[in-house]
Amino acid sequence: MTDRVSQCFKKTNKLLSVFFVAGFPNCDDTPRIIEYLQEAGADLIEIGIPFSDPLADGPDIEQAASAALKNGMSLKLLFKQLEGIRAHVSIPLFLMGYINPIVQFGVENFCRHSKECGIDGVIIPDLPPEYFRDNYSDIFTDYNLKLPLLVTPLTELKRILEIDSLASGFLYAVTTPGVTGRKIGDQAATEYLKKLASLNLKNPLLAGFGVHDSSTFFSLSEYTRGCIIGSAYIRALRESNNLKATTLDFVSKIRG
């Protein structure tokens, strides 16, 4: 089977990964947003699983998740919506969510459904790497799912190397302590990403948290393979009267 993630990272640098929340703005928008993002030129897509207690998410994503839950979004419905998505979409797709809904759904059941829908990997910010290794690693391997893991400016060097050894797909470089959507200090973020880039890590780096415009995208891509944008896109969707036009315009502006 083609490894879409590895193929994606063989492209040039400055890859753009876009995050959105499944079921927002409307419950049935998820498949069309995925198709619009691919058409707009996103390199990867992260599909957020809405959860009532999103520890790492700032107000924009938290509000979108709350709206999606009120719209009736659930994991069962999300997998139903993703059936057949691979007939239209060829770029890597990641699910991103917290461990509680996944455990409630059943981890192996979740992985089976993910594979059947053509999902390439899962990002679980509150899953301890060693707990993943000891309990879920074999299941993820059986279903050919990547598990990117997160490092932050507060992560010690030894710990970064340990996390990198357990991660697959890419390493998610959180640019600032705290939640998503916050403004970042350019100098501090740059020094942190330069340090990560010097470590000769196993996994390619994508920077996330605080990336919100063309300037932050290009500056932080200097020391990584690209960036992840979420909150800024959520805000654009919230204000949109035309999801396709909004998405094409948003990605075009990020690309500069």
N, C-alpha and C positions, 0 to 999 in steps of 0.2 A: 504494500500500500504506500502511496506517495506521502512523504512527510511534509505536509504543507508548511509547517513552522520552520523547519530547516531550510526549505526552498525559499521562504520569505526572507530569512536572514542572509541569504546569499545575494540579495539585491544590494543596491548601493545603500549608504548610510542615510540617516534622516528618515527612518521609517516612522509612520504615523499610526498609532493605535488609538481608536476612539471608543470610549465607554459610554453606554447609555443604560437606562433602567428598563427592563422588560415590562410592558404594560403601561408605559408612560409615553406621551400624554394620554393616549387611549389604550384600552386593553388589547385591541387587535392591531396596534401599530407596529409590533415587534418585527415581523418578517419584512415589511416594506422598508423600515428604517435600515435593516441590514442590507437590503438590496441598494438603497439610496447611498449608503456609506461606501459600498464597493464601487458604485458608479462614480461617486465623487472623487475616488482615489485613495481612500484609506487602505493601509497595508494589512492591518489586523483589526478585529472588532472584539470588544469585551462586552458581553451581555450581562448586565447586572441582575441578580436574583433579588427581588425586593424582600426586605426583612424589617421587622418592627423595631429592632435595636441595633442599628448599624454603627458599631463603635468607631470605625475609622473614617466615616463619611461626614462631610460638612453639611451645612444647611440645605444647599441646592439638591444634593443627592438624597439626603434624608427626606426632604419634602416630596421628591419624585417617587421615592420608594413608598412613602405613605399613600400618595395618590394612586400608585399602581395597585397596592393592596386593596384600597377602597374600590378600584375598578374591577377587582375580582381576580387579579393575577395570582397564580400559584405555580409551583414547579410542575405539577401534572399538566396544567394548561400550557405552560411554556413549552414543554416537550411536544405537546400536540401541535402548537404553532410552528415548531421547528421541523416537523416532519416534511421531508421533501425540499428543505432549504438548499441542499447541495445540488439540486437541479438548476439553480440560478446563481449560486454564490461559490466562488472558488478560493477566496482568501481565508486565512486562518480565523477560526471562531473560538473564543474562550468564554466560558461561563465564569462569572465572578460573584461570589457570595460568601456568607458566613456559614460556619460548620453546623449550627443548630438545624436549619431547614434541611440540610443534606442528610444529617443523621436521622431526622424525623422521617424522611423519604426512604431511608435505607441506603447506605453508602454504595453497596454493590448494585442495587437497583438504579441508583442515580448514575453510576458509571455506565451501566448497560444502556440506559436510555440516551446518555450523552453520545456514546459511540454510534448507536443506531441513527442519531440525528446528524452525525458528521461533525460533532464538536471535537476540537483538537486538544483542549486542555482546560484546566480549572484553576482559578486563583481563589484561595481561601485565606483571607488576611489573619483570621484568628485561630488558624490551625498550627499548633507548635510543630516545627519540622521533625523533631524526634518522635513525636506522637504519630505523625504521618508515616515515618519510616517503619515504626514498630507495628502499626495497625492497618495501614491502608496502602502502603507502597505496592504490594503484590497485586492488589485489586486494580490499581491504576495502571500497572504494567500490563496486566491481562487484557485490559480494554484500550490499551495504547493511548492513554491520556497523559499529556504533559502536566506538570505541576510547577509553575513559576512560584518562587518564594520571594518575600520582601526583606530588604535591608534598609536601614535608616542611618542618618548621620550619627546616631547614638550607638550603633552596632559596633562592637569592638572588632579589631582585625581578625583575631582567631575565630570569632563567631561568624564573621562574613565568610570566611573560607569554609567553615562547617556547613553553613546554609547553602553556599554555592554547590558544595558536593552533593547535597540532597535535592537541589532544585533541578528542573528540566524545562526546556523550552526557552526561557530567558530568566534573568534576575531582575526583579522589579525594584529599582532604586528610588525609594521615597526621598524626595529632595529636602523635606523639612519635617521636624517632629510635629505631631498634631494631626488634624483631620484634613480631608481633601478641601480644595477650593480656596485655601489661604494663599495670600501673596508670599512669595519667597524672596529671601535675600540673595540677590544674584551672585555676589562674591562668595558667600559661604557655600551656596549650592555648587558653584563651579569648582571650588577647591575640593569639596567632597567627591564630586563626580570624577575629577582628575585623579584623586587617590584611588577610587574604585577601578578606573581604567588602567592604572599602573599595576594592578595585582595579577594580571594574566589569568583571569577567572575562566572557568569552564564554560559558563553560560554568557551569551551576549546580554548587554545591559539596555534596559529601557527606563527612562526617567519619568516619574509621575508625581502628582500632588503639586498644585500651583502652576502647572503649565496651562496658559490660558489664551495666548495669542501668538502671532508669528514670531515676535521677538524672543519670547521665552522658549518657543519650540526650537528655533535655530541656535540660540545660545547654548541650551542644554544638550542639543544633539551633537555639539562639538566633541563631547567626551563620552558619548553613548552611541548606540545604534539607532536611537530615535527616542520619541516621547509618547506618553499616554495622556490624552486629554479627556476629561470627563465633565466636571462641573460647568465649564464654559459651554459645552455642547448642550447640556441639560437646560441651561438658561436660554439658549437659542431655541430649543424645542418648545419650552414653556411659552415663549412669546410668538411662536410661529402660527401663521395661517395657512402655510403650504409646506409640509414636511420635506418634500423633495427639493424645492427651491432653497429652503433654509439650509438643508444639508449640503447641497452643492456649493452654496455661497460660503458656508462656514469652513469647509475643508479647503476651498480655494483661497480664502483669506489666511488660513494657517500656513498653507504652502507658500504664501507670499507671491 
